[in-house]
């Protein structure tokens, strides 16, 4: 087999594995997000969703302004997307989930 075919095959394998990982991880985040309920603690959420990509004190990552009664917001992003997409989980001052939201731009 020629070296160029081996390199091309390896490149396609890496691309395929990367796309597969992105799809699987996005599916995992979406499934875990569906299991998050209001009142759960921060450790419970991290146990389901994993570490957040961003923590926003005072919330308002997508809303553009602080949200009353919201102390902190966890923001999760998919590994790769061509649109702006995120899962948000907001916590009150006691560390319990106060609301959740899923955002995707058109």
C-alpha positions in Angstrom: 0.0 0.0 0.0 1.3 3.5 -0.8 2.2 5.9 2.0 -0.2 8.5 0.6 -3.1 6.2 0.9 -2.2 5.3 4.5 -2.0 9.0 5.4 -5.3 9.8 3.7 -6.9 6.8 5.5 -5.6 7.9 8.8 -6.8 11.4 8.2 -10.3 10.2 7.4 -10.3 8.0 10.5 -9.3 11.0 12.7 -12.0 13.2 11.2 -14.6 10.4 11.6 -13.6 9.8 15.2 -13.8 13.6 16.0 -17.2 13.9 14.4 -18.4 10.8 16.3 -17.1 12.2 19.6 -18.9 15.6 19.0 -22.2 13.8 18.3 -21.9 11.5 21.3 -20.9 14.3 23.7 -23.7 16.5 22.6 -26.2 13.7 23.0 -24.8 13.0 26.5 -25.2 16.6 27.5 -28.7 16.8 26.2 -29.8 13.6 27.9 -28.2 14.6 31.2 -29.8 18.1 30.9 -33.2 16.4 30.7 -32.6 14.7 34.0 -31.7 17.9 35.9 -34.7 19.0 38.1 -35.4 22.2 40.0 -34.1 21.9 43.6 -31.1 19.7 42.9 -27.8 20.7 44.4 -24.7 21.8 42.5 -22.8 18.5 43.2 -25.8 16.5 41.8 -25.7 18.6 38.6 -22.0 18.2 38.2 -22.4 14.5 38.7 -24.9 14.4 35.8 -23.5 17.0 33.4 -19.8 17.1 34.2 -17.8 20.2 34.9 -19.4 23.3 33.3 -17.5 25.2 30.6 -18.3 28.5 32.2 -19.6 29.6 35.6 -21.3 33.0 35.6 -21.7 34.7 38.9 -25.0 36.5 39.1 -26.3 34.7 36.0 -27.4 36.5 32.8 -25.0 34.8 30.3 -27.6 34.8 27.5 -30.1 37.2 29.0 -27.7 40.1 29.1 -28.7 41.2 32.6 -28.7 39.7 36.0 -31.6 37.5 37.0 -33.4 38.1 40.3 -32.8 35.3 42.8 -30.0 33.8 40.7 -26.6 33.5 42.3 -24.7 31.5 39.8 -25.2 29.9 36.4 -23.5 26.9 34.8 -23.1 27.1 31.1 -22.3 24.0 29.0 -21.3 24.1 25.3 -21.2 21.3 22.8 -17.7 20.3 21.6 -18.4 21.6 18.1 -21.4 23.3 16.5 -22.0 25.6 13.6 -24.6 27.5 15.6 -24.5 29.2 19.0 -25.8 26.5 21.3 -25.7 26.1 25.1 -27.3 24.4 28.1 -27.8 26.7 31.1 -28.5 25.7 34.7 -29.1 28.5 37.2 -28.7 28.2 41.0 -30.1 30.2 43.9 -28.1 31.5 46.8 -28.5 28.1 48.6 -26.9 26.2 45.7 -30.1 24.6 44.5 -31.2 24.6 40.8 -33.7 27.5 40.3 -34.2 27.1 36.5 -32.8 25.6 33.4 -32.7 26.8 29.8 -31.5 25.5 26.4 -30.4 28.0 23.8 -29.7 27.5 20.1 -29.5 30.2 17.5 -31.4 29.9 14.3 
